[in-house]
Amino acid sequence: MRIPKFMLMLAVVCMVFVATGCTGSSKSGDDTNANAQGKVKLVLWSHQEDQIVNAYKEIISKYEALHPETTIEYQTFPYDVYNQKLKASFSAATPPDVAEMFGTWVPNYSRNDLLVEIPDSETVKQAYYEAPLGGYLRDGKLYGLPLEYNIENGGMLIHPQMLKEQGYDQPPSTWTELVEYAKKLTVKNGNALQVKGFDFVSSDNITFTFLSLILQQNASFWGENEHVNFSTSEAEKAMSALVSLIADDQVADLTTFGGELDTSDYFFRGNSAMTYRGPWTIAAGLNNYKVNDFEYVPVPSFTDNPPSFAAESGWGLTVAKQSKQQEAALDFIRFFSEKENLESWNTETFTVPAKKEIAEDPEYLKNNPYMKTPLEVLSLGQWIGPVADRDYFFKQVNDHFQLMVTGRLSVKEGLAKIEQAINDNQDQHKR
């Protein structure tokens, strides 16, 4: 998930833009959103992140200038409290008119009839890639519009100079080459890794890489009744490959897993030669570390098949069914999703476009040259599927992965435990 680490350290407070003060809930559930003069007030919530906030404010100002009868009260909240804030507001029947939601959260709201269906869903969804849409769909109908393609696969950060020093003029083009490069690029100081050859050990990438290696074998990780199926030879082969990178090849380790810094931070500090991470990390290198001696290149497929991958549906905009201003709210998110506006938002927030016409626009690539690698694989992504509890799902994979790497569980045992735990959790959410 594209959530910068610094956001997780923010104090649990809410910041309100446009309106002053700090509010516990919006007033979208009462008649104060429209006065006798026909003025309309919409309340919009999103998570906090400087680039995100600035991009939202620009489009809000543009919309208000074109619609003087409408004002938009924009409120933002730290990511680590935002999900609970949304749940509380919908439970209390005081949600914002327009809510930014992460795609994985949306099914819980759409299933409970809390969101407005996007008109003409069948036509609208043709404009987007499959993976970003998945979380917003229910029974073929859309209950929000994705703003980004939340991709963690397909590309990796590399230090070209480190590769050249080992005699490599080009990035690896096959999985075998990737492992070969990683071994040679790894630098040890005694038993400790000073430079990791290929770092993929982050809370997101362990899971996403595992799922992608299954898909690249033309297999699936879903069974029946919204249960995962990790009892396949393909799942065992995929997990074995990842475990071997640490346990046998020693091109990465678990020492920094779960720490304050992201794997991309260690990369930009020179502690890894190749790091598997989403394209959102590019902005961190350019803006936070002020470095540009890196490249973002394709990760080879695990097989001879195309590098397919699973992706969550990322951030998008939804309209609350309890809103008294549904038509105005829908008009705003349609305006937000127009090519010119959404393209500027994607550019400023350094997010990958969910909309095909933006991703396929040569001008977008010209303005965002680092996006070349992710743009080339967007059609290969598929929605991760009906994950009931995202945090629990990923935690099971991550926790058991560590046990397999350290030899406390075999791969087969670890996969069986992951499957059982996730499926029990999936069933609990159906009750």
SULTA-V154588 format. One record per residue. N is the residue number from 1. PHI is phi in radians with two decimals (* if undefined). OMEGA is omega in degrees with one decimal (NA if undefined). NEAR is the number of other ideal C-beta (glycine too) atoms within 8 Angstrom. Layout:
{{N:PHI:OMEGA:NEAR} {N:PHI:OMEGA:NEAR}}
This chain:
{{1:*:-174.7:8} {2:-1.45:-179.7:10} {3:-2.15:-179.6:7} {4:-1.02:-175.5:8} {5:-1.08:-174.8:10} {6:-1.13:179.7:6} {7:-1.16:-176.6:13} {8:-1.28:-178.7:8} {9:-1.78:179.8:6} {10:-1.19:177.5:10} {11:-1.15:-178.0:4} {12:-1.44:176.7:6} {13:-2.33:175.6:7} {14:-1.98:177.6:11} {15:-1.98:-176.1:9} {16:-2.09:176.9:13} {17:-1.85:-176.4:9} {18:1.38:173.9:9} {19:-1.53:177.8:8} {20:-1.70:178.4:3} {21:1.53:-176.8:5} {22:-2.33:-174.2:7} {23:-1.94:178.0:9} {24:-1.63:179.9:3} {25:-2.78:177.2:8} {26:-1.50:177.6:14} {27:-1.90:-176.1:9} {28:-1.15:-177.6:16} {29:-1.46:178.9:10} {30:-2.11:-172.5:7} {31:-1.49:-179.2:5} {32:-1.28:-179.3:7} {33:-1.38:175.1:14} {34:-2.51:-178.7:10} {35:-1.78:-173.6:6} {36:-1.12:179.9:3} {37:-1.44:178.0:4} {38:1.44:177.8:7} {39:-1.27:-178.8:9} {40:-2.09:173.5:11} {41:-2.05:175.0:12} {42:-1.88:174.7:16} {43:-1.89:-179.2:14} {44:-2.10:175.6:16} {45:-1.98:170.6:14} {46:-2.60:174.4:13} {47:-1.41:-177.2:12} {48:-1.58:171.7:13} {49:-3.00:-170.0:10} {50:-0.88:-177.9:5} {51:-1.12:178.9:10} {52:-1.10:-177.3:11} {53:-1.05:-179.5:12} {54:-1.07:-179.4:9} {55:-1.17:176.4:12} {56:-1.08:-176.0:12} {57:-1.08:178.6:10} {58:-1.13:-178.2:10} {59:-1.28:176.0:13} {60:-1.06:179.2:12} {61:-1.07:179.7:8} {62:-1.13:-179.9:9} {63:-1.16:-179.0:13} {64:-1.12:178.4:11} {65:-1.16:179.7:7} {66:-1.49:-178.5:6} {67:-2.30:-176.5:8} {68:-1.08:178.4:5} {69:-1.38:-175.1:6} {70:-2.11:170.4:13} {71:-2.07:-178.2:9} {72:-2.11:176.2:13} {73:-1.57:-173.9:12} {74:-1.80:-179.2:12} {75:-2.17:179.8:17} {76:-2.24:-175.7:12} {77:-2.43:176.1:13} {78:-0.99:-176.2:13} {79:-0.96:-173.0:11} {80:-1.26:173.9:8} {81:-2.09:-171.3:10} {82:-1.11:-178.0:12} {83:-1.05:178.8:8} {84:-1.17:177.3:7} {85:-1.08:177.9:11} {86:-1.08:-178.9:13} {87:-1.01:-178.9:8} {88:-1.14:-178.0:9} {89:-1.19:178.3:12} {90:-1.23:178.2:12} {91:-1.13:-178.9:6} {92:-1.53:-178.8:7} {93:1.07:176.6:7} {94:-2.27:-179.1:10} {95:-1.34:171.9:15} {96:-1.18:177.2:13} {97:-1.11:179.3:17} {98:-2.10:-179.3:16} {99:-2.10:168.4:12} {100:-1.27:177.8:12} {101:-2.29:170.5:13} {102:-1.41:-172.2:14} {103:-0.95:-179.4:17} {104:-1.16:-180.0:11} {105:-1.40:-167.6:11} {106:-1.05:-176.8:17} {107:-0.95:179.3:10} {108:-1.09:-179.7:7} {109:-1.47:-178.5:13} {110:-1.19:177.6:12} {111:-1.07:-178.2:7} {112:-1.68:173.9:6} {113:1.01:-178.6:6} {114:-1.82:-177.2:10} {115:-2.11:179.1:13} {116:-1.44:176.3:12} {117:-1.22:176.6:8} {118:-1.30:179.6:12} {119:-1.02:178.2:6} {120:0.97:-176.5:6} {121:-0.97:-175.7:11} {122:-1.03:179.3:7} {123:-1.33:-175.6:6} {124:-1.05:-174.3:12} {125:-1.18:177.6:10} {126:-1.16:-177.3:6} {127:-1.43:-173.7:7} {128:-2.05:172.9:12} {129:-1.24:-175.4:13} {130:-1.10:-172.7:9} {131:-1.03:-179.7:17} {132:-1.15:-176.9:17} {133:-1.36:-167.4:15} {134:-0.82:-176.5:13} {135:-1.19:-176.9:14} {136:-1.59:-177.6:16} {137:-1.73:170.2:11} {138:-2.51:-177.3:8} {139:0.93:176.6:4} {140:1.38:-178.8:6} {141:-1.93:-177.6:9} {142:-1.60:177.4:12} {143:-2.18:177.8:14} {144:2.76:179.0:15} {145:-2.11:-179.5:13} {146:-1.20:178.1:16} {147:-1.75:-174.3:15} {148:-2.51:172.7:15} {149:-1.80:-174.5:17} {150:-1.42:-172.5:17} {151:-1.85:175.2:15} {152:-2.00:-176.6:11} {153:-1.99:171.8:15} {154:1.66:-176.9:13} {155:-2.40:177.7:13} {156:-2.47:175.3:12} {157:-1.43:175.9:15} {158:-2.36:171.1:14} {159:-1.73:-177.5:12} {160:-0.95:-177.9:9} {161:-1.15:177.7:7} {162:-1.11:178.4:11} {163:-1.14:-177.8:14} {164:-1.10:-179.7:9} {165:-1.13:176.8:6} {166:-1.79:175.2:9} {167:1.54:-179.8:5} {168:-1.83:179.5:10} {169:-1.60:-178.5:5} {170:-2.29:174.8:5} {171:-1.13:179.1:9} {172:-1.11:-177.2:10} {173:-1.94:176.9:6} {174:-2.35:178.4:8} {175:-1.12:177.8:10} {176:-1.06:177.7:6} {177:-1.13:179.3:10} {178:-1.01:180.0:13} {179:-1.16:179.1:12} {180:-1.07:177.8:9} {181:-1.02:-175.1:16} {182:-1.03:179.3:16} {183:-1.09:-176.4:10} {184:-1.27:-177.5:9} {185:-1.44:-179.1:15} {186:-1.24:179.0:13} {187:-2.08:-178.6:7} {188:-1.90:172.0:9} {189:-2.12:-170.2:6} {190:1.25:176.9:4} {191:-1.62:-178.0:3} {192:-1.57:176.7:7} {193:-1.52:177.3:12} {194:-1.48:174.8:7} {195:-2.30:178.6:12} {196:-1.41:-178.1:14} {197:-1.25:179.7:14} {198:-2.58:-177.0:18} {199:-1.70:177.1:12} {200:-2.25:-170.0:13} {201:-1.57:171.6:12} {202:-2.23:-174.8:10} {203:-1.06:177.3:9} {204:-1.50:-168.3:10} {205:-1.30:174.8:13} {206:-1.05:-178.7:14} {207:-1.18:-177.2:12} {208:-1.11:179.1:13} {209:-1.18:177.0:12} {210:-0.98:-178.9:13} {211:-1.13:-179.0:12} {212:-1.15:-179.7:14} {213:-1.20:173.5:13} {214:-1.21:-178.1:14} {215:-1.10:-178.8:14} {216:-1.27:171.7:14} {217:-1.71:-178.2:12} {218:1.05:178.8:5} {219:-2.04:178.9:9} {220:-2.15:176.1:6} {221:-1.93:175.5:12} {222:-1.91:174.4:8} {223:-1.87:-179.4:6} {224:-1.69:174.0:3} {225:0.99:178.5:4} {226:1.05:174.6:8} {227:-1.79:173.2:11} {228:-1.40:177.5:11} {229:-2.28:178.1:11} {230:-1.87:179.8:11} {231:-1.68:-178.5:7} {232:-2.01:177.3:9} {233:-1.14:-179.8:5} {234:-1.18:178.6:9} {235:-1.15:179.7:14} {236:-1.15:178.7:11} {237:-1.14:-179.8:10} {238:-1.12:-178.2:13} {239:-1.18:178.6:15} {240:-1.05:179.8:9} {241:-1.11:-179.3:11} {242:-1.24:178.5:14} {243:-1.06:-177.9:12} {244:-1.13:179.9:9} {245:-1.03:179.3:14} {246:-1.73:-173.6:14} {247:-1.21:-175.8:10} {248:-1.84:-175.5:6} {249:-1.37:177.1:10} {250:0.96:177.1:10} {251:-1.67:175.2:13} {252:-2.70:177.3:14} {253:-2.59:-176.3:9} {254:-1.80:-170.2:9} {255:-1.10:-176.9:6} {256:-1.81:-176.5:10} {257:-1.15:179.4:10} {258:1.45:180.0:4} {259:-1.43:-177.1:5} {260:-1.24:-176.3:4} {261:-1.61:176.2:8} {262:-1.47:177.0:11} {263:-1.02:178.6:16} {264:-1.18:176.3:12} {265:-1.08:179.0:10} {266:-1.13:177.6:14} {267:-1.07:-176.8:17} {268:-1.21:174.0:12} {269:-1.59:176.9:7} {270:1.53:-176.8:6} {271:-1.64:172.0:8} {272:-2.61:-179.0:13} {273:-1.56:178.4:14} {274:-2.38:-179.3:15} {275:-2.32:179.9:16} {276:-1.42:-177.3:11} {277:-2.74:-178.8:13} {278:-1.19:-176.6:12} {279:-1.15:177.9:13} {280:-1.07:-179.3:9} {281:-1.25:179.3:13} {282:-1.01:-179.4:11} {283:-1.07:179.0:10} {284:-1.09:178.9:14} {285:-1.14:-177.4:15} {286:-1.25:-172.7:11} {287:-1.64:-176.2:7} {288:-1.48:-176.7:8} {289:-1.73:177.1:9} {290:0.95:178.2:5} {291:-2.06:176.0:8} {292:-2.44:179.4:5} {293:-1.62:177.7:6} {294:-2.41:176.1:12} {295:-2.31:175.5:7} {296:-2.06:-168.7:13} {297:-2.17:179.8:9} {298:-1.14:170.0:11} {299:-1.63:-177.9:10} {300:-1.08:175.4:11} {301:-1.20:177.2:11} {302:-1.20:-177.7:11} {303:-2.32:174.8:7} {304:-1.40:178.2:3} {305:-1.38:177.3:9} {306:-1.03:-177.5:6} {307:-1.32:178.4:15} {308:-1.13:-179.2:11} {309:-2.76:176.4:16} {310:-1.81:179.8:14} {311:-2.48:171.4:16} {312:-1.35:169.6:14} {313:-1.34:-174.1:17} {314:-1.53:-177.4:16} {315:-1.16:177.8:13} {316:-2.74:-177.8:18} {317:-2.00:179.0:13} {318:-2.23:176.9:16} {319:-2.04:-178.6:15} {320:-1.30:178.3:16} {321:-1.19:178.7:9} {322:-1.43:178.4:10} {323:-1.16:175.6:16} {324:-1.48:-176.2:10} {325:-2.17:-175.3:13} {326:-1.07:-177.1:11} {327:-1.12:178.6:6} {328:-1.15:179.6:11} {329:-1.15:177.3:15} {330:-1.11:179.4:12} {331:-1.10:-179.8:9} {332:-1.15:-177.1:14} {333:-1.26:173.5:14} {334:-1.17:177.6:9} {335:-1.07:179.5:11} {336:-1.00:-174.2:14} {337:-1.53:174.6:11} {338:-1.11:-170.6:8} {339:-0.89:-175.8:9} {340:-1.07:-177.1:6} {341:-1.29:-178.3:12} {342:-1.18:178.4:14} {343:-1.12:178.0:12} {344:-1.18:178.3:11} {345:-1.15:178.0:14} {346:-1.06:-178.7:15} {347:-1.17:-177.0:10} {348:-1.22:-178.4:10} {349:-1.60:-178.6:11} {350:0.95:177.2:11} {351:-1.92:-179.2:13} {352:-1.43:-177.5:14} {353:-1.11:173.6:13} {354:-1.53:-175.8:13} {355:-1.65:-174.2:12} {356:-1.05:-174.6:9} {357:-1.14:176.6:8} {358:-1.43:-179.1:12} {359:-1.07:-176.8:13} {360:-1.61:179.6:5} {361:-1.42:-179.9:10} {362:-0.97:-179.4:5} {363:-1.16:179.1:6} {364:-1.13:179.0:14} {365:-1.13:178.6:11} {366:-1.06:-179.4:7} {367:-1.42:-177.5:7} {368:-2.34:-173.2:9} {369:-1.04:179.9:7} {370:-1.20:-177.3:8} {371:-1.49:-175.7:11} {372:-0.96:-177.8:9} {373:-1.09:180.0:12} {374:-1.14:-179.3:15} {375:-1.08:-176.5:10} {376:-1.32:-175.9:8} {377:-2.03:-174.1:15} {378:-1.01:-178.8:13} {379:-1.25:-178.8:5} {380:-1.55:-178.2:9} {381:-1.44:173.2:17} {382:-2.33:-179.3:11} {383:-1.01:-178.0:13} {384:-1.08:176.5:11} {385:1.90:-172.6:9} {386:-1.35:178.0:6} {387:-1.26:-175.6:9} {388:-1.30:-178.7:11} {389:-2.34:-172.9:8} {390:-1.04:-177.1:8} {391:-1.10:-179.4:6} {392:-1.16:179.9:11} {393:-0.98:-176.7:13} {394:-1.20:-179.9:11} {395:-1.13:179.0:8} {396:-1.09:178.4:12} {397:-1.12:-177.3:12} {398:-1.12:-177.6:12} {399:-1.12:-178.1:8} {400:-1.30:174.8:13} {401:-1.04:179.2:14} {402:-1.11:178.5:10} {403:-1.19:178.0:10} {404:-1.25:179.7:14} {405:-1.09:-177.4:10} {406:-1.51:174.5:8} {407:1.43:-179.9:6} {408:-1.40:172.9:5} {409:-2.39:170.4:10} {410:-1.31:178.1:6} {411:-1.05:-179.1:11} {412:-1.09:178.6:7} {413:-1.14:-179.4:8} {414:-1.08:179.8:14} {415:-1.13:179.0:14} {416:-1.10:179.6:10} {417:-1.22:176.9:11} {418:-1.07:-178.5:13} {419:-1.03:-178.2:13} {420:-1.11:-177.7:8} {421:-1.11:-179.0:10} {422:-1.16:-178.0:13} {423:-1.18:174.4:10} {424:-1.09:179.5:8} {425:-1.18:177.4:12} {426:-1.04:-179.8:13} {427:-1.14:179.8:8} {428:-1.06:-178.1:8} {429:-1.37:177.2:8} {430:-1.50:-174.4:7} {431:-1.34:NA:4}}
